[in-house]
Amino acid sequence: MTRPLVLAATLALGGCAAPQRPATVSPGVASARASNPIVDVDAWTFAGSRGRLIRTANFRIHTTMPDSTLLGRFPRFAELALTHYSTTLGPLPRPRAPLETYLMASRPQWATLTQTLLPERANVLLRIQSGGYAAQTRAVYFDIGPQRTLNIAAHEGWHQYTQSVFRQPLPIWLEEGLACYMEGFRWSAADPNTPDFKPWSNPERFDRLRELVANGRVLPLRELLDSRPEDLLRTSAGDTLDYYAQVWALAHFLAEGLGAEGRIRLERIVREAAGGTYQARLREALGARAARNAVLSRIGNAPFRIYFNEDLAGADAHWRRFLTEITRTGARDAIILGRSPIARPPSLN
């Protein structure tokens, strides 16, 4: 979930207590490896449940999780994901303050926390079955198994990062597409606790996309640019998964499917949103009112036309050829390995 969500200013209302006496770092949390990012651990409670507050250089991780593989990997994963966000699309700013993150042991605990933080949105948010969301620089997760929880954390962590760092918001289709792009990772062969982030390594998104392409259910590009995942969440979880598969592919289309010039333009829009000059570029092309409306609504094709291709019909035809290519027979083998299924990226023109 993205910026439309509004979090309460404090956790005190939900029974979240201030950190108590310092606790000994558990072997299940801090491994002996030299790259352990944990700075310290304090006791923390939520609604009567004992937990821990784990501090790293860039995160404050509030958790009710027992010692486990997931908890042992989470702090390092979060730190390396943050590095991925701030480098893979060119150099981007780092957060100025630690990012508040919640990893709850169970969905009921997560639901209670959600109802406390976002009572006006809880009915929609509690339809989420996949482990969490981010809102106003905080990320809130629950355990759905090590791999799936970390996939969600990679996605929602991107939202948490942009909410913390970007001076102007990206359009929703790009914000969500890049969040899906950031999900992909494999565990390093050299160290099973170290993620190797590979944006193509996402069989779940790929399989859904391949089904959509095979059944002729891919949205026209114009319609995809006008869609909001939050609206789809109100109707069908299936529709939401269809949307995310398509914006995952759209991010790859912009990052690789348009060739080197497309990648340059993708990095430009991300850099300008982070730096606060994105709206000015829209204003030059659209005028002040239309630019302001585009930034506020965060949907529509204007940013795509300005940054990538003014010819939306031509771009749509190119987009559909790209989808056919990346879902062709045998492409899944490349996806499993985290490799690009594109044979020869075309030029932008």
N, C-alpha and C positions, 0 to 999 in steps of 0.2 A: 504494500500500500504506500501511497506517496503523500505529498504535502497537504491535500485536503483534510487529512486526519488531524485532529487537534488534541494534544495531550494536556492533562492537568499539570499545573506548575509544580506540584509537590506530590510526593508519595505518601505523606503522613496520613492522609484520609483512609488509605487502604490497609492500615495496620503494618506498614513497612517501617520497621524501627531503624533508628540511627545505628551505625556500626557499634558493636559492643567491644569487649576486651579483645586484644589481638589473639589470634589462634595460630597454632603451629601449622605450617604448610604441610599438607598431606602428601605422601608419596604418590597418591593417585592423581594429584593435581600437578605437582612440580616434579618433572623427571630429572634424572641426573645429567641429561644432555646439556652441553654448554650453551645451546641456543634457547634455553628456557627463558621465555619473556616475562615471567611473573616477577613483579617487584615486591609485593607483599600480599598477605591474606588476612582479613579481619572476619570476625563473626558477624552475621547478619540474620535477621529474622523476617519472615513474611507471614502474616496472619497466624502466628503461633508456631509456624514451621521453622526449624533451625536451618540456617544456610550459611553461605560465605560470600564475602565481597572480595573478589580477586582483582588486584590492580596490575595492569601492565603499563607500558609507556603511553599508550593511546586509548586504553579502555578501562572502564570500571565495570566489571562483570558481576552482577548480583545473581546468585544461583542457589537453588534448593536441591541441586543434583547431588547424589552420592558420588563417591569416587567411582570412575568408570572410564572406558575408552573415550567416550564423547567428551567428558569434562577434561580429561588429560590432554586431549588434542585441541580443545576449543581456543584457549588463549593464543597459542602460536598460530592457529589457523586464522583467527581474527586479525592479528598483526600482519601476517603475510598477505591476506586478502586486501588489507588497506594499502599495502605497498603496490599490489596489483592494480587497484583502482587509480592510484595516483601516478602510475608510470606507463600503463599499457596503451593509453591514447595520447602519449606525449606527457611531459612533466606538468603535473597539476598540484595545487596547494595541498598541504597536509592540515589536518584539524589543529586548531589552536588550543583546544581543551580536550581532556579525555571523553570518550564517547560512552554514554550510559547504556548498558546492555543488560538484559534480563534473560536468563536461561532457567526455565522452571522445569521441575522434575515430572510434572504431569499436566495434562490438558485442563483438569479442574482448577489447578493453581493458576495456570495461564488465563483461564476464563475469569477467575476472580480478579486477577490483576487488571485484565482488560476492562471489566465492568467498573473498576475503580478509576482507571485512568481515562477511559473514554466512554462514559455512560451513555452519551447521546449517540454513539456509533456502535455500541456493543452488539445490537441485533444483527448488523451487517458483518462486523468483524468475527463474531462467533460462528459464522458459517465457514470460516477458513478451516480447512482440515489438514493443511500441509505444514504446520509448524510455526507460523509467526508472521510478524509485520514490523514495519518501522514507521515512526511518526515523530516529527519535530525533534530530530537528532537522537531519539531513543529507539532501540530495537528490542522486541519482546518475543522470545521463542519458547517453545516447549519441546521436550525430547520425543522425537519420532524415529529414533535409531540414529547411530553415528553418521552414516553416509547421507541420509536424507536431511537430517537436521543441518548438517554443514552445507549442503546444497542450498537450503533455504537461507542460511546465514550468509552465504556468498551473494545471493540475490538481494536480500533485504539490507545487507551491509552496504551495498552500493547506494541504496536509497538513504540510509543513515549518513553515509559519507557526503552525498550531494546536499542533503539537508543541512549539514554542518558547515560545508565549505563553499558551495556555489552561491554567488551573489544574486544570480537570476536563475529561475528554474528552466530546465529543458522542456520541450514539448513532451507530452505523456508518451507518445509512441516511441520516442527516442530514449526517454528515461527508463521506461519499462523494457525496451529492447536491449539496452545496455545492461540492465540488471540481469536479464536472462543470459546475455553474453558473458557476464562475469561469473555465472554459476559453474561453468565447466572446469573440472580439475581431475587429476589422477594423483595417486600417491606415489611419491618418489621411490624409485627402485633402490636408491641408496639409503633412504630413511623413511620407513613406513609412517612416521608421524609428520612428515613434511609434504604439504600439497604442492603439486606442480600444476599451476593454473593454465588450462588449455581451453579457450573459448568454444572450440568445436566439440569438445568431449562432453556431450550432453545427449545420450541416447534417448532419454525421456522426451525432450523437446523434438528431437529428430523423428522419432517414431510417430508422434502426434502429427507433425508436419507432413510426413510421408502419407499418412492416412488422409489428411485433408486434400493433398494434391491428387491422390489416386481417386478420390470421390468427388472431385471438382468443387470443393467447398472453400477454396481460398478466397478471401475477401478481395475485391478490387482495391488497389492501392489507395485511392481516394477515401474509400470507406474505412480502411484500416487506420488511416491518419485521423479520422474523425471519431474513433472509438475510445471508450474509457473502460478499463478493466473493472472499476468500481461499479459501473452500471451493469456489467455482465454478471458480477458476483451476486446481484440481486435476483437474477433470473436462473442461471444454471452454472454449476461448477464446470460442466463440459464446455460451455461457451467460453468460460474464462480460460480453460486450458487451451482451447483452440486459438484464442487471442494471443496468449503468451508464446505458443509455438510459432506463430506468424511474426510477431515482433522480434523474437529471437533470430529468425531468418532475416528479417529486415536489417537488424544490426550487422549481421554478416554480409549482407548485400552492400551496405554502405562501407563497411570496413575492408572488404576484399572483392566483392562481386563487381564493383565499379572500377577496379584497377587502382593504380597508385594515386591518381587525381582524386578519386572518391575518398580514399583514406585521408588525404590531406584536408579535404573539405569536412570530413567527419571530425577530425582533430580540431579543426577551426571552430566549429559550432560548440564543441564541448569546452574548449579553451575560453571562448568568448562568454559563454554562460557562467563559467567559473569566475572569470574576471569582471563580469558585469557590463560587457559591451554588446551582448547579444541583442538586447532591445534596441540599442542605437542602430545596429545594422538593419533590423526589421523596419525601424522608423525611416531610414533612408530609402527603402524600397516601397513601403506601404503608406507612409504618413504616420503622424503621431497617434491618432485614435486607433487605427487598425493595428498598429504595432502593439499598443497597450492592450487591446482586446486579445490579440494572439498570445501575449505573455500571460495574461490573467486566465484565459480559458484553457490554454495549454493543449488544445486540439486544433485540427485543421491542417491544410496542406501548404499554407504560406511559408513556414520555415523550410519545408522540403524544397519548394520551388526556388526559394532565395539561395539556399546553401548548396543544393544538389542538382536540380534539373527543373527548369521552367516548363518544359514540355511534359506534363503529368501523364498524358496518354502514352507518349513514347516511353516514359519511365515505367509505366505499368506493364507494357509489353516486355520490356527488358527484365523487369521483376519476375514475370511469369516464366520466362526462359530460364532465369537463374534458379527458380524453385524446381523446375523440371530437371535441371542439371544436378543439383545437389541431392535430389532424392532418387536418382537413377539406380538401377540394379547394381549392387556392389558398393554403393556409397557408404552404407552403414559400417563397412569394415574400416574405413578411414575414420568415421566418427568414434568408434570404439577406441581407436588409438589416439584420438585427440588431434587428428590431422585434417587438413582441408580436403573436402571432396571435389573442389573445383579443379578442373583440368588446366585451363588457361584463362585467368581472369581477363575479361574484356576491358576495353578502354571506356572512359566515361562518355565519350561522344559517339 
